[in-house]
């Protein structure tokens, strides 16, 4: 199949268009060239994007797919008009305008997801959660663990840090994480700093072969990355989590989004309701 491009065009950051567009495109077994064009908030910028879309269509011999979130009618008309050689999917017209009619309320038609961020409690909560997760990454601090929404535990390089940051950035969840190390296994019990917060703990594990691959990228040829050591650490970590009654899942074949959603469902289901 010849190359095909997809554009995400927005008068804001383009995150909404790209996230929604990717969710749809993931249903199709093909890889597309992604082009994000944010802050298209003037007619001149709109004309430049249209020219780029038409140029790509001519070069590739196929219409690009174009997801748009544009509020200003005149700008939107330029990108959806007959002069555009692309398959344009207008998210506002598809979803927002029908909701105007259904709800009987006119939408704000606000440009950009992050407008008035300083006035948004949700936004400020997310910033606070990010700072908390960074301060409590990799067991750096035991201070204020009582404020944590969740504490991720597991062996080194099983995905705790990216999951913690995703929870903070996307859901405003204060997520700490703590690496389980051989000394913890030798003691045969949960580290003392975690014991009072056992109910907040959620475990991540990983297949030893995958763990060895990841660790070899970081420290090639080391005992840390040896498959025998990885098998030992994973087995001991799973035994500890089972003994302590800590829920856990394998990150081997799951995305960060799937892991985070499972954690929210099991630990903080209230965060799935807005």
Secondary structure, DSSP 8 states (H G I E B T S, - for coil): ----EEEEEESS-SHHHHHHHHHHHTTSS---EEEEE----SHHHHHHHHHHHHHHHHHHTS-EEEEEE--SHHHHHHHHSTT--EEEEEHIIIIIHHHHHHHTS-----SSTTTTGGG-HHHHHHHHHHHHHHHTGGG---TTGGG-SEEEEESTTSSHHHHHHHHHHHH---EEEEE--HHHHHHTS--HHHHTTGGGEEEEE--HHHHHHHHHHHSTT-GGG-HHHHHHHHHHHHHHHHHHT--EEE-TT--HHHHHHHHHHHH-GGGG--
